[in-house]
Amino acid sequence: MSDFDLFKTSEEHEELREAVRSVAEDKIAPHAAEVDEKSAFPQDALDALTATDFHAAHISEDYEGMGADALATCIIIEEVARVCASSSLIPAVNKLGTMPLILGASEDVKRRYLTPVARGEAMFSYGLSEREAGSDTASMRTQATPKGDDWVLNGQKSWITNAGVSEYYTVLAVTDPEGKRGSNISAFVVHADDAGFSLGEPERKLGIKGSPTRELFFDDMLIPGDRIIGAPGEGLKIALRTLDHTRVTIGAQAVGIAQGALDHAVAYVKERKQFGKSVADFQGIQFMLADMAMKLETARQMVYVAAAKSERGDEDLPFYGAAAKCYASDAAMEITTDAVQLLGGAGYVKDFPLERMMRDAKITQIYEGTNQIQRMVMARQLLK
Ligand SMILES: Cc1cc2nc3c(=O)[nH]c(=O)nc-3n(C[C@H](O)[C@H](O)[C@H](O)COP(=O)(O)OP(=O)(O)OC[C@H]3O[C@@H](n4cnc5c(N)ncnc54)[C@H](O)[C@@H]3O)c2cc1C
């Protein structure tokens, strides 16, 4: 392999892109507007992604998964997000929910939970945030108290993606209230049918309306001791290492949303005529398109480099994961806003997907750590 081959995606990755794009355009895109309009879970997308093994492709072949590398997983999420951001949260959150297990769980826990997710029998969510502990995760109040070999879980989690459709949840809880901040938290697997588990009403959101976001409540829930992920006290470290990897996938989601918006905008300006010619013929429009495409390609390159670092487990992944997510999400917000502008009035109404894409892009600047928090992560690594 020459050095130059490192700067392009492999043939396998591009074949995967084509396969995902075909599923996304045929099976997911036709439902995207309705899923958004009705705030309905995209069941057609789940069915199509499960049938093609794209629903949790990151899980290794050891657990009956496809064993997709980090870049391949990004390409899947990107191509689904290009047509429907809500649906792209199926593969993205399956990765987010299971990554703590992949990074930190015993072989027994991995086998028990990764296999059903890989088979498409269950989905997995991730419960870190709480009402009073968003950016400041270490201040969480949910507690798990030891009871013999088991634990009793009490508390709540907020804004949990795919809550109610997932069977399993990674939940972080304080297990040593007197212990050192950040080292007193453990991670557990919670089942949707555990006694004492309940859900809040679905949040009414600006975007990604097809992806349910709900609170989780734990009321004296007995969690068997063999459901802990890693050792007691390791939970928050595992949860934050998870985010180093999965922020890259949010970057991929942002790239996909932005690509969808740019594709629609390019097609529209070529068709739309004003002053006797296509609006694409005006230099002011051409400069906007060039800027959008330039930002998008920069974001994509950053995401792919970060994905390679995630795959290799490079030491500077925290910087790259945060930078890729932050840059790509800011770019997606700018590109989708400009795409609405390029369609004029048509951009603002629901007959076209641009206003949905602009609303969907906003969340990528907020979840898995706001972009202010990404800058803190980057600075921490720079100043180390
Ligand atoms: C649709 C949706 C889905 C989500 N899905 C999940 C999920 O599946 N699992 C999960 O665990 N969480 C999830 N979240 C939660 C999300 O990760 C948090 O909302 C996010 O981390 C921010 O926390 P917060 O909302 O409490 O904001 P806050 O922490 O209250 O922040 C408010 C503002 O202050 C800024 N700020 C905070 N601290 C600092 C600082 N030190 N320096 C500078 N600025 C700062 C923030 O950037 C923000 O602008 C989801 C949220 C949404 C809206």
Ligand as a Chemical Component Dictionary entry (heavy atoms), coordinates in Angstrom:
data_LIG
# 
_chem_comp.id                   LIG 
_chem_comp.type                 NON-POLYMER 
_chem_comp.pdbx_formal_charge   0 
_chem_comp.three_letter_code    LIG 
# 
loop_
_chem_comp_atom.comp_id 
_chem_comp_atom.atom_id 
_chem_comp_atom.alt_atom_id 
_chem_comp_atom.type_symbol 
_chem_comp_atom.charge 
_chem_comp_atom.model_Cartn_x 
_chem_comp_atom.model_Cartn_y 
_chem_comp_atom.model_Cartn_z 
_chem_comp_atom.pdbx_ordinal 
LIG C1  C1  C 0 -32.592 14.586 21.875 1  
LIG C2  C2  C 0 -31.581 14.260 22.926 2  
LIG C3  C3  C 0 -31.092 12.974 23.036 3  
LIG C4  C4  C 0 -30.180 12.646 24.031 4  
LIG N1  N1  N 0 -29.767 11.347 24.171 5  
LIG C5  C5  C 0 -29.051 10.979 25.271 6  
LIG C6  C6  C 0 -28.787 9.609  25.554 7  
LIG O1  O1  O 0 -29.169 8.704  24.795 8  
LIG N2  N2  N 0 -28.115 9.293  26.690 9  
LIG C7  C7  C 0 -27.672 10.250 27.558 10 
LIG O2  O2  O 0 -27.068 9.889  28.566 11 
LIG N3  N3  N 0 -27.908 11.571 27.320 12 
LIG C8  C8  C 0 -28.586 11.954 26.209 13 
LIG N4  N4  N 0 -28.861 13.287 25.955 14 
LIG C9  C9  C 0 -28.399 14.303 26.907 15 
LIG C10 C10 C 0 -27.310 15.216 26.349 16 
LIG O3  O3  O 0 -26.110 14.493 26.241 17 
LIG C11 C11 C 0 -27.215 16.446 27.271 18 
LIG O4  O4  O 0 -28.379 17.227 27.040 19 
LIG C12 C12 C 0 -25.971 17.251 27.018 20 
LIG O5  O5  O 0 -24.831 16.535 27.427 21 
LIG C13 C13 C 0 -25.986 18.600 27.731 22 
LIG O6  O6  O 0 -26.387 18.491 29.055 23 
LIG P1  P1  P 0 -27.521 19.496 29.593 24 
LIG O7  O7  O 0 -28.654 19.414 28.653 25 
LIG O8  O8  O 0 -27.776 19.207 31.034 26 
LIG O9  O9  O 0 -26.903 20.935 29.446 27 
LIG P2  P2  P 0 -26.093 21.716 30.577 28 
LIG O10 O10 O 0 -24.956 20.892 31.055 29 
LIG O11 O11 O 0 -27.048 22.245 31.579 30 
LIG O12 O12 O 0 -25.496 22.918 29.739 31 
LIG C14 C14 C 0 -26.203 24.137 29.476 32 
LIG C15 C15 C 0 -25.267 25.044 28.655 33 
LIG O13 O13 O 0 -24.080 25.322 29.424 34 
LIG C16 C16 C 0 -22.926 24.944 28.692 35 
LIG N5  N5  N 0 -21.919 24.474 29.653 36 
LIG C17 C17 C 0 -22.068 23.537 30.651 37 
LIG N6  N6  N 0 -20.921 23.383 31.306 38 
LIG C18 C18 C 0 -20.008 24.212 30.713 39 
LIG C19 C19 C 0 -18.631 24.521 30.939 40 
LIG N7  N7  N 0 -17.929 23.914 31.904 41 
LIG N8  N8  N 0 -18.021 25.434 30.143 42 
LIG C20 C20 C 0 -18.721 26.046 29.155 43 
LIG N9  N9  N 0 -20.021 25.810 28.887 44 
LIG C21 C21 C 0 -20.652 24.903 29.656 45 
LIG C22 C22 C 0 -23.391 23.853 27.750 46 
LIG O14 O14 O 0 -22.532 23.730 26.644 47 
LIG C23 C23 C 0 -24.771 24.376 27.371 48 
LIG O15 O15 O 0 -24.637 25.340 26.362 49 
LIG C24 C24 C 0 -29.726 13.651 24.924 50 
LIG C25 C25 C 0 -30.201 14.966 24.792 51 
LIG C26 C26 C 0 -31.129 15.271 23.827 52 
LIG C27 C27 C 0 -31.670 16.674 23.758 53 
# 
loop_
_chem_comp_bond.comp_id 
_chem_comp_bond.atom_id_1 
_chem_comp_bond.atom_id_2 
_chem_comp_bond.value_order 
_chem_comp_bond.pdbx_ordinal 
LIG C1  C2  SING 1  
LIG C2  C3  SING 2  
LIG C2  C26 DOUB 3  
LIG C3  C4  DOUB 4  
LIG C4  N1  SING 5  
LIG C4  C24 SING 6  
LIG N1  C5  DOUB 7  
LIG C5  C6  SING 8  
LIG C5  C8  SING 9  
LIG C6  O1  DOUB 10 
LIG C6  N2  SING 11 
LIG N2  C7  SING 12 
LIG C7  O2  DOUB 13 
LIG C7  N3  SING 14 
LIG N3  C8  DOUB 15 
LIG C8  N4  SING 16 
LIG N4  C9  SING 17 
LIG N4  C24 SING 18 
LIG C9  C10 SING 19 
LIG C10 O3  SING 20 
LIG C10 C11 SING 21 
LIG C11 O4  SING 22 
LIG C11 C12 SING 23 
LIG C12 O5  SING 24 
LIG C12 C13 SING 25 
LIG C13 O6  SING 26 
LIG O6  P1  SING 27 
LIG P1  O7  DOUB 28 
LIG P1  O8  SING 29 
LIG P1  O9  SING 30 
LIG O9  P2  SING 31 
LIG P2  O10 DOUB 32 
LIG P2  O11 SING 33 
LIG P2  O12 SING 34 
LIG O12 C14 SING 35 
LIG C14 C15 SING 36 
LIG C15 O13 SING 37 
LIG C15 C23 SING 38 
LIG O13 C16 SING 39 
LIG C16 N5  SING 40 
LIG C16 C22 SING 41 
LIG N5  C17 SING 42 
LIG N5  C21 SING 43 
LIG C17 N6  DOUB 44 
LIG N6  C18 SING 45 
LIG C18 C19 SING 46 
LIG C18 C21 DOUB 47 
LIG C19 N7  SING 48 
LIG C19 N8  DOUB 49 
LIG N8  C20 SING 50 
LIG C20 N9  DOUB 51 
LIG N9  C21 SING 52 
LIG C22 O14 SING 53 
LIG C22 C23 SING 54 
LIG C23 O15 SING 55 
LIG C24 C25 DOUB 56 
LIG C25 C26 SING 57 
LIG C26 C27 SING 58 
# 
